[in-house]
Amino acid sequence: MPRIDTRRVWGPLCVVLAILVIAATPQQASPDKLTPQNRDYDQKHILLDLDFDFANKSVSGTCEITLEVLRDEFDRILLHSEDTRVFDIRIRTGGSGQAFPARSFRVSDGLLAVDLGRIFPKGQELTLEIDYESVPTRGLYFFAPTETHPEIPTQVWSQGEARNNRHWFPCYDQPDDRITSELIARVPAEMDVISNGVLDSKETSGEGKTATYHFKMQKSHVPYLVSVIAGEFDHQTTEWEGIPLHTYVPEGRGDTVDITFGRTEKMMKFFSDYTGLKYPYSRYSQTTVWQFMHGGMENTMATTLNLRALHDERAHLDYSADGLIAHELAHQWFGDLITCVDWNEMWLNEGFATYFTDLFFEDFEGKDNFLVRRRRSANWVRRSTTESRKRIREAREKEAKKLGISMDRVPLELPAGNNYAKGASVLHLLRQVMGDDKFREGIRKYVSRRRDTCATSEQLREDLESVHGSSLLEIFDDWVYGSGYPELEVTWSWLAEEKTGVMVVKQVQDESSGLFRVPVKIAFHHETPNGLTSVRKTIKISKKEEEFRFPLDAEPAIVRFDEGDTISKSLKFPKELDKLAYQVLHDPDVTGRLDAIAALREKKEEATRPLARALIEDPAKQVRRSAARALGSIQSDEALRALLAALEDDEPMVRGAAAGALGNHEAEKVEKILITRLTEDRSFAVQAAAARALGKCKSTAAKEPLLAALKRGSYRQGVEVAAMNALAQLGDASTIPAVVEAVTGMTDSLGRSSVRGGAIRSMVSLGKGDLRVKKALLDLLDHPSRWTRFSAARSLDGIAGIDTLTILLEKVQKEKDDRVKRGLRDLISKIAQVAGSARKSPAGEEELAKLAAQAESLEEEAKQKSLEAKLAEMEARKARLEIEIEKLRGRIKGDAPPSVQRVTR
């Protein structure tokens, strides 16, 4: 074979790689030129008059923005705008019906710059009429059925937070500016439209083929909360104290509404009572949409929810949407009525919604469930490391320097993923410091004073302090503006002769977090013939090391540091086995029993008996679940007997934990009972736990039941994914076809498909070198779900080679989702690096030669696309010139310019 000129092969390949990878890479946003610091106008009202093109996934129409000028000599305006072509801009002044054209305008670097052609004074009211078309890459998402996925509905929905509404309509898109809004939407007549505000009118036209919806939102909210949804839904309406409650679910899913949304009225009442302000809007809608990327989004009066919220009575054994529904509803007060002034203050949205969800559960389900939820939030806070906090701090300081602002009174860590958990923990600590009544009164004052505004942490502190009667600065300095959490080492000793307990507390966290100054509840429980008697004290820690002395009548049986788990912290408080065994069975506080289980887990077999008793006897299902998990690390016969007995527990979460723990035992001892649970337990969660345990203990007898489970059908496909995981652990190559078929045949009917995660990972683990797995992953790159495409791209790492490069280049060229593009780009980059090394060998040259012709073809295609983009821009300019010519002709004839008239579509 003649020697190949690798320069000829490698050249076109490098060119096309460069063109396509760069084109497919979402460009890093340039530093915002339009920020709260330089905004020189106040948006008052936005009206969107829109048509949706489902075939081309585009939206077009007119965006009218009414604003007030905030400076003199105002002659130019900047608006955020992405993925948008603007055709014409007209300006009206005050209430005038006459409009004049903008001198010029340009969309570049995410901004629409408009030269108004005139100078306006401070205080002047202007209305911009912007005719435009957007093909959004984010912010607005279109769906339609395909030949291979007919289950996909024809649907469009928006998601504006944090900075994504700018991708489908021009506006100032930051949370410090409040607007009223209107939305006019034309859609096929069979569709419903849901938006903010109230439905002012609905009309049909085009022989009944088109419906025009007109919504008006008369209370102010921020631009990222502007929302639209269009599709075909089952619609149900109930009422709470005169407020209509609308629920929209996919057609045929109306039977899930009561079990899913049935507590909404109770939540409405609780939040209204607690805040002292009845639900502040005239209606409330909740809509479940296809493939929503989050659990939910609190758009004003119109919450959008993931389809996973919908479930039936059987799934309700394991799952409730109450937490999600309560969280989004709480946002209507905290996030919508009161909005964080910028994303640094995001905890004022998310921390409040998280904590008020917990408060609802405290009222609805009791204190134990509340404390367990609070403990979960505290665990999230504890997962942040010193190194990650350091990176957050450096990033925040860099951003502040860029914007020319001080970080002194800016929440340091709360915008960076901690706004939910740490934000809620701050509120819980404030409640403990102020007391229940004062805290509630302070919240009511905050809601009353800050409603319909964009708020700051300092305003919250001011309102709480006015009720508390003393400073809360230490709490805010340490927990809101400070970094990290206290890492504590506590020791306890009893001085019998003095009848005094001595507690030494050390703060050992990294110096960058400083020392925390916080009150801590200490509880002492004494055993008496009539049960426990308790003594409670409050200390305040503030130093590196402190000693506290407690005179007591007798040595306590239980000593608790931070009873109720009020503080987000790490705690080392060593106790002897007998003390822990007593605490796990007798502590009246559920968090104390959970603490004891966590400590007993480290004692291994010595702790079997108290853990087994807790598993059978504890009244709290969460404690029994923790005891089962702890026993899973003990392979004794006594532990096994306790776990087998727990499979009869009434609570699915306990049975699931016990089934999962059995996976640590020998297969012959547990496989029969686990197979029974896999096939017969009514709880899908227990079935899934049994499947995973069968894989973990390598039960060969489970092969056929696991294969059958792949076709079982379960809530969110949890059993199927667990069965795939188990088959992957068994490693039987004969099951690869069944797993591949199950993965590729999964639908996304419950939102974020399980395919994107566990299912694909299991398939790859089982058959990484199998060509059927490789083909399945490449086919999934065409899947309509962006989550599935991303998972497939990520899983191809180490599987896809230079032979798939052409396919991947084609995929990245047509891919529109930024996240999937990044995954494909990273994959292509790795393959290209391998190719660069391979070209030095004869085999590598041969592989590259096969790609040469295709690379040259792709290069031409990429160049052509660039030319097409330039041609489209020229066509837009031509259209604008034609409009200007028509305006000029109108003036010559003495007619009103056509652009003054609103075009009726």
N, C-alpha and C positions, 0 to 999 in steps of 0.2 A: 504494500500500500504506500503511495507517495506520502512524503512527510508534509504535514499540514502547516500552513503559515499561521501560527497561533496569534500573531499580531492582527491578522485579518479577522480571525474569529473573535478574539478578545475585545477588539476595538468596538464593533457594533454592540456587543453585549454590555460593555461598560457604559456606553452612551445611553442605551435603553434603560439600564438599571438606574442611571443618574436621573434621566428624565422622569421615569415612572415612579421611582421611590420618592423623589422630591415632590412630584405632583400629588402623590398619594399621602404625603406626610402633612398632617394638620400644622400649619405654620404657627409658631409661637406668637401669641398676641403681643403686639407692640405695647409699650407702656401706655396705659390709658391717657389720652390727651383730654378726655372729658371726665372729670372727677368731681366729687363734692367740693373740692377746693377751688375749682375754676368754673363751676356751673354759674352762668350769669342770667338765668331765667328760671321761672317757676312754672312748671307744667300745671295746668288747672284741669283740663279735660281732654280725653282722647276718644275719638269716634273712629271705629274701624268699619268700613263698608266693603265687604269681601265676597269673592267667588273662590270656590275650591275646585281645583282640577285634580281629580283623584287619579286619572291616568298618568299625568305628568308629575304628580306629587308637588304641586305648586299652589300658591295662593296669590291672588291679584286683587287690586281694588284701590281704595283711597284711604289714607290715614290722615285724619284731621287732628291737629294738635293745637289746642288753645293754651296760650301761655302769657305770663306777665314778665315784662322786661325788668331786670334787677340792676341795671347800670345805665348810665347815660352813654350817648353816642353808640348805641347798639345797632350794628349794621350786618352782623354775621352770626350764624347760629351753627352749632355742632350738635348732632344727634348720633346716638349709637345705631349702627345699621350693619348687618352681616347678611351674606347670601342674597342680596337684593339688588335689583335693577330699578332705578328711579326714572320715570318717563317725563314727569312734569311736576313743578311745584308752583303753587299760587299762594298769595298772602292776602289776608283780609285784616283790616284794622278795626278794633273795637267791635261794635255790633253791626258794622257795615256789611251790606250784601255784595258790594263790589270787591273784586279781587284784582290784583296785578301780579304779573309773573315775576318769579325770582330772576335776578340778573344772571346767575349761574349756580350750578350745584355739581357736586362730585362725591362719589362714594369711593373711599380709599382707606385701607388700614382699619376697617371696622367702624368708620365714621362717615356720616353724611354731612358734608360741609356745604352750607347754603349762604351765598352772597345775596342779601335781601335787596340790594340796589337802592336802599334808602336808609336814612339814619333815624332811629327812634329814641325817645327819652325814657328814662327810668319811670316805671309805672305804666307804660303803654301796654295795652292788651293786643296780642296778635293771634291770628289763626293761620296755621300752615295747612294747605291741602296738598297732600303728597300722593301722586298716582304712581303705583309701583307694582312690581311682581317679585315674589321671593320663591326660591327653590331651597327650602331650609335643610341644612345638614344637622340641625338640632333645634330644639324649641318647639317644633311642630312636626308631628309624625303621622304619616299616611300608611294605611294598610288596605289590602285587597286580596281576595282569594286567588290562588294560582291553580294550575292544573294538578300539581302534586300535593298542594295543601288547600283543598277546597274549604276547610274549616275556618280559614281566616276571614273575618268579617271585613266589609268595606267600612272604613272608619278613619277618622282623623281626630287627634287630640293634641293639646299643647302642654308644655311643662316649662314654666318660665324661670323658676329659681335655679341658679342664682342670677345668671346674666344671659339667659337664653331667649327671652322674648324678643330681643333685638334681631334675632335670626328670622323672624316672620313679620315684624312691623317696626318701622323706625320710631325711636323714642329716646328720651333720657332714661336709661335702664340701670338705675341704682336705687337702693332702698330709702334714700333720704328725701324723696320727693313724692308727695301724695297727689292723687288725681281722682276725679270721677271719670266714669267711662261709659261708652255705649258700644254695642257690637251689632252690626247688621250682617247676616250671613245667608247666602243663597245656596241651597243644597237640593238634591233630589227629594221629591215630595214625601217619599216613604221614610225619610230620616228624621230623627229627633236632633235638636241642637240644644246644648246646655251651656250656659255662660253665667257670668257674674250678674248680680242684680235681678230684676224682675222682667218677665216677658211682657213687653209693651204691646207687641202685635205679632201675628203670624198670618201671612197671606200666601195664596197659591197663584201661580201664573203659568204661562206656556201650556195651556190646556190641562192644567192640573199636574204637570210634570215637575214643577219647581216650587219649593217652599221658601219663603223669605221670613226669617226670624229677626226680630228687633228686641234686643235686651238693653235695659238702662240700669246702670249702677249709680245711684245718687249719693251714696256715702263714699267718703274718700278711702282710697287704698293705694298701695304702691304698684308701679308698673309690672313688677315680676308676678303679681297675683292675677293679672288679666288672663282669662282662660277661655278656651272654646273646645267643645267636644261635639262631633257630629257622627251619627251612626244609627243603627236600628237597635232598639232596646225594648225590653219589658219595663213598664213604668208603673210604680205604685206610689200612692200618696197617703200619708197619715198626717196627724196634726198634734202639736203640743202647745197648749195655751194660745191658740189662735194663729200659730206659726206653721205654715205648710212644710212638711218634711217629705221631700221627693227622693225616691230611690230608683236608679236606672241600672238594670242588669242585662246581660246578653239575652237575646230571645230564647225562650225555653228554660231559663234559670230562675223564673219567678218563685219557684218553690223554696229557694234558699234565702229569700229576703227576711222572713221572720226570725230564723235562727241566727242569721248573720247580723242584722241591724236592729233586732228587737229591743235592745237596751238604749237606743239613741235617746228616747224621751227621758229616761232616768238620768242620763249624762247631761242632757240639757238642763234639767232641774238642778242637779248638783252644782254644775259650774255657775249657773245663774245665782243660786243661793250663796255659794262660797265667795264669789267676786262682788256680790251686792249689785250686780247689773244683769238684768234679764238678757238672754241672747240678743245681741244688739242689731240684728238684721231682720228683714221681713219674711225671709224664706231660707230654707237650707236644702241643698241637694247633695246626694252622694252617688257617684257614678263609677262603676267598675269598667275599666277599659282594657283593651287587648295589649299585652306585653308592656304594661307600665313599668318603668325602670326602678321605681321606689315602692315602698309599702303604700304610701299615699302622699297627697299634696293638698295643702289647705287653702286652695284658691278661694277668695272671699265669696261666701255664700254657696260655693260650688266645689266641694271636695272631689278630687279624683283619686280612685283607689285601684290597687292591683287586683286582678281577678282571683288571686289566692285567698282573698278575704271570704269569698263565697264557699260555703260548705254545708253539708247536710247533717242530719242528726248523728249519723255514724261517725263522721269526721269530727263532730263536736265532742266526742269522747276524748280526743287528744288536743283539739285546737279550738280556740275562740278568737274571733276578730275584735273582741271588745277593746283590747289594748290599742290596736291600730285606730279603731273608730273614735275612741275617746281622745287619743292624741291629736288627731286631725280636727276634731271638734273643739278641743281646748285652744287650738291655734286661732280659732275665730275671735277669741279675746286676745290671746298672746301671740302675735305674729301678723294678724290682720287689723284688728281694732287698734292695737298698739304694735308697732313694728320697730325692730332694731334700726337705729339710724344709719348704721353701716354694718358690713359683714364682720367687723371686729367684735360687734356687740351681739352676735348671733345667739348667744346663750339666752338672751331675753326672749327669743322666739322658742328655740328648741328645748332649753332647760326648763322653761315654764311649762311647755306642753308635756314634757316627760314627767315632771313632778306632779302636775295636776292630774295626769292619768293615774299616777300612783295614789293620789288623794282620793280619786273616785273609787279605786279598788279598796282602799281602806274603809270607805263608807259602805261599799257594796258587798265586799267579801270578808272584811274583818282585818284586825291588826296583824295577824300572822302573815297573811298574804301580802299585806303592805310592806312589812319588814323584810320579807324575802325579796320583793321587787327592789327595795332600796339597797339591799345587799348586792343584788346583781349589778346595779349602777355603780356601786362602790368598787366592785371587782373590775369593771371596765376602766375606771380611773387608775386602779393599781397596775393595769397592764402597760401603762406608759413607762418607759425607761428614762434614766437620766440622759442617755445619749439622744433619744428621740426628743426629749424636752429641750435639749441644747440646740438641736436643729430647728425646732419650732421658734425658739427665742431669736436665733440668728436671722431666720427668714422674716420674722415680724419686724425686727429692728431694721433690716434692709429695706423692707417695704415702707416703713415709716420715714426713713431717710429719703427715699425716692419721692415720697409725697410731701416732704417737708413738714412733717408733723411730729409731735412728741409722743413717745410711748408711755409717758409717766402714768396716765390714767386710761390706758387702753388695755382691755383684757388680754392677757398674754397668751394663754393656752386655749382659751375657750372657743376661738374660731376654728381651731385645727382638729376637728373630729371629736373634741371633748365637750362640745356645746350641749349635747344631750345629757350624757352621764354626769360630767362634772358640774354642768349648770344645775341639774336637778339636785346634786349633792350640796351645792352651795345653798340652795333654797331650803333644803332639809336642815342644814346646820343653822341657818337663820331662824327657822321655826323653833329649834331647840333652845337657842339663845334668847329669843323674844318670848317664848311661850305661845301656846296654841292661839289664845284669844288675841293677843297683841299682833301676832303674825297675820292672822286673818284680817284684822282691822287695817294693818299696814298694806296688805294686798288690795283691799277695797279702796284705800286712798290712792294707791298707785293707779288702779284702773280708772277711778273717777277723774284724777288729775291729768293722766296721760292719754286718755282715749282720743282716737283720731289724730294721733301724733306719731312721730318717729322718736323713740326714747333712747336714753343712755343709761349705763350702769349707775352713774352718779345721780341721775334723777330717781332711780329706784332707791338708792341708799338714802337720799334726802327724804323721800316719802316714808320709808320704813323708820328712819330715825325720829321723824316728827311724831310717830306713834309710840315708839319704844321709849323715848325720853332720854336716851343716852347714845353715845357714839357707837357706830358699827364699823368704824374705819378699819380696825384691826382685822375683822373678818374679810372685808373687801380687799384690803392690802394683801393679805396672805392667800386668799382663795380665788379672788377675781383677777387682781392685777399681778399676783405672784405666780410662782411656778411650782409644779410638783405637788407632793403630799407628804405628810409626816411618816417617817419610817421609825417605828418605836420598838424599843426593847424594854420590857417590864419584868421586874422581879418582885416577889412577895415573900415576906417572912413573918412569923408569928412569935412575939415575945411573950411567952406564957406568964412569967412572973409579973410583967407590967400590964398584961391584958391589952396589948397594943399590937396592931398590925403595921408593918413597915412596907411601903411600896416605893420602889425606885424606878423612875421613868427616864429613859434616855432617848433623845432624838438623834438618829444616826444617818439621816438622809444626806445627800450630796450638798455641799456648801452653797451651790448655786441656787438651791431652793430656799435657803435661809432657815430660820427657826420659826415654828408656828406657835401662835398664841391662841389657844382654844380651850374652852371649858370641856371637861370630860366627866361623864357620869360613872360613878363607882358604886357597885352594888355588892352587899354582903348578905348571904343567905345562910341562916342557921337552922339546923334540924331540931325539931321539938316533937314531943309525943302527939301534938295536934297538927303537925305539918311544918312547913317552912315559915319562919319569920324573917323579915328582911329589913335591912338598914341601908339607906342610900345617901350618898354624899356627892358633892360636885367639887372637883378640883380644877385648877387652871394650869395648864402646862405652858411654859414660855421660854424655858432654858434648855441648854444642851443636856444637863442632867439635874434631876431634882428628886428630893426625898419627901414623902408625905407619910405622916403618922396618924393612925386611926385608933383611938381608944374604943374598945368593944367589950361587951360582957363576956364573950367566949370566942374561941376560934371559929371562924365561919366554915361551913361545909363547902360553900361555893364563893369564889371571889371573881367578880366580873369587872373588867376594865372596858369602859365605853359600852355600857349596857344599851342594847337597842341598835348597836352598830351605827351610831350617828355620824361618825367621822370617816371619811375616805382615807384609808391609811394602810400600811402594812404593820403587822403586829407580831412580835415574838414574845410570848408569855408562857414560858415552860411550866407545866404542871405534872405532878406524879400521876401514874396510871389510875390509882384508886380515886383521886380527885376528879379526873376526867370521866371515869366510869360513873361516878355519882352525878356529875354535872349533866351528862348526856341523858340521864333518866329523870332528873328532877329540876333542872333549871326552868323556871316559869317563862323565860324569854326564849322564843324560837331561835333567835340568832345565837344565843348561848349554847343551845344544843347543837346547832350546826358547827359552831366553833369547836366544840368538844369532839364531834365526829372527825373534823379535819385533823385535829391533833391525834386522835386515836388511830387514825389511818397509818400514821407513822410508827405506831407500836406493833403493827403486823399481828401475828397470831395471838399475842397477849391480849389484844383488844377484841377478840372474836365474840366473847360472851356479851359484853355491854352493847356492841354493835348489833348483834343478833336480837337482843331484847328491844333495842330501839327500832329495828326494822319491823318487828311484830307489834310493838306496843305504842309507839309514839302517835299522838293524835294528829300531828301535822304530816300531810302526805309528802311535803318537801323534805322533811327530816327522814322519813322512811326511805325516800328515793336516795338521799345522800348516804344513808347507812348501807343500802344495797350496793351502791357504787364502791364504798369503802371496803365492803366484804369481798368485792371482786378481786382485790389484790391479795387475798388470803386463800390459799389452796387447801385448807383443812376440810375434813369431813363435816365438822360442826358448821363451818361457813357454808358449805354446800347444802346442808340440810336447811339452813335458814333461808337461803336463796330459793330453793325449791318450794318451800312453804310460801314465800312471798309471791310466787307466781299465781297464787289464789287471792291476792289483795284486790279489793274492790276498785282501787285507783289504777288506771292504765299507766300513769307515769311511774308508779312503783313496780308494776309487773314488767314494764319495759326496762327499767334499771336492773331488775333482777335477771331478766333474760339476757341482757347485755353482759352482766357480770359472769354469767355461766360460761361464756366463751373462753374464760381463762382456765377452765377445767378440762380434763381429758374427755375426748369426744364420746367414748363408750359410756361415760357416766351421765352425759347430758343430752346427747343428740336426739334421743327418742322424745323427750319432753319438749325440746326446742322445736322439733319438726311439728309436734302437735300444736304448739303456740303459733308457728308460722302458718299453719293451714287452718286453724280453728279459732284463734282468738279474734274477738270482734273488733279489737282496737288495731288500726293500721300501724300505729306507732309500736305496739308490742310485736306485731308481725315483722316489722322492719328490724327491730332489735334482735329478734330471734334469728332472722336471716344473717345479720352481721355476725352474731355469735357462732353460728354454724360454720361460717367461713373462717372465723378466728381459731376455732378448735379443730379445723381441718376435717370436718365430718364428710367422709366419702359417701355415707348413706344419704346425705342431703342433696346430692346432685339433681335427682329428678324433681323433688319438691321445689328446689330453687328454680329450675327451668320452668316449672309450672307457674311459679310466682311472677315470672317475667310477663305473663299474660293476664295477671290477676285483675288489675285495675284498682287503684287506690288513690286517696287524696294526695294531690301534688306528686303522684307517682313515687311516693316514698318507699313502698314495698318493692317496686320494681328496681329502683336504684340500689336499695340494700341488697337485693338478690344478685345484681350484677357485681357489687362489691364482694359478696361472698364467693361467687364463682371465680372471680379474679384471684382471690386468696387460695382457692382450691387448685388453680392452675391447670385445669383439665382442658387441653387444646381442643377437644371434641366439642366443647361448648361455645367456641368462638363464633360459629355461624349464628347461633341463637342470640348471643349477646349483640352482635353486629346488627341483626335484624331488629332487635328490641330498641337499640339506640337510634337507628335511622328511622324507625317507625313511630317514635314518640311525637306527640303533638305538643303545642305550646298553649293549650287551652286554659292553663292556669297561670298565665303570665310568664314570669321568668322561668323558663323551662329547666327541669332537672337535667336535661341533656347538656346544658352548658357546663355543668360541674361534675358531679359524682359519676354520672353514667359514662361520659366520655373518658374520664380518668380510669374507670374500671375496665372499659374496653381496651384502652391502650396498655394497661397493666397486664391484662390477660394475653394480648396478642400484639405486642409492640412490633415484632418482626414479621407479622403476617400481612400479606398483600391485601387481604380483604379489609383489614383495619385501616391500612393506608388509603385504600380507595374510598372507604366510608368517610374518612376525615376530609379528603379532597372534595367529595360530594357535598359534605355538610357546609363547605364554604359557599355554597349556593342556597343554603337554607334561608327562608324568609326571616327567621329570628336573628337579630344582630348578636344576641347573647350566645346562641349556638355557633354562629360563624366565628365569634371571638374565641370560644372554647376550642373549636376545631383548629383554628390558626395556632393557638398556644400549644395545643397537644401535638401538632405536627413537628415541633422542635425535636430534633433527634431522629425523626422518621422521614421527613421530606428531604430529598437530596437534590443534586443538580439536575436529575432527570425530571423533576417536577417544577423547575424554575420557570419554564414558559407558562405553565398553568397558573402559577402563583402571580406572575407578572400580569397576566390577563385579569385575574381576580382583583388585584390591588388597583388596577386601572379603572375598573367599574364600581369598586366599593365606595359607598358614600358615608358610611358611619365612621367617625373619627377613631373610635376605640378599636374597631376591627382593622382599620387601616394601619394603626400603630402596630397591632399584632402581626399583620402580614408584612409590614415594612421590616420589623425586627427579624422575622423569619427569613425574608429575602436577603437581608444584610448578612446573616450568619451563613447562609448558603453561598452567597457571593464570596465571602472570605474563604470558605472551603474551596470554591472554584478557583480562586486566585492562587491557592497553594497547589491545587490539582493540575493546573495548566503546565506545571513544570514536569509532569510525568506523561509518558505516551498514552496511558489510559485516560488521564485527564484531558489531553488534547483531543482524543476521540470523542469524549463526552461533549466537549465544547464545540467541536465541529458540527455535531448534530443540532446544536442550538443556533448556529450562525445564521442560517437563512431565516429562521423564525425571529431571531433578534433584530435582523435588518428590517423585517416586515413590521415588527412592533415599533421600531424606531420611526418608521414612516407614519404609522398610525398615531403615535404620540405627537409628532410634528403637525399632522393634520388636525388633531384636536386643538392644538394651540392656535392654528389658523382659524378654526371654526369659532373659537372664543373671541378672537379679534374681530371676525366678521360680525358676530352677534353684537359686540360693542359698537361697531360702526352702524349697524342697523338701528340700534337704540338712539344714537346721535342723529341719524337721519330722521327718525320719528319725531324727535324733539324739534328739529329744524322745521319740519312740516307743520308742527303745531304753531311755532312762532310765525311762520308765513301766514297761516290762517288768521292768527290774531292780528297781524299787520293789515291784512286785507279787510278784516272786520272794522278796524279803526278807520281805514280809508273810506269805507262805505258808511261809516257812522253807526255801525251795528255794535252790539255788545260782543266782546270776544267770546268765542265758543268755550274757552276754558273756565269762564265764570259759571257756566251751567254745570250742575252735577250730572254726570252721565248715569243714566238708569240702565242697569244691566239686567 
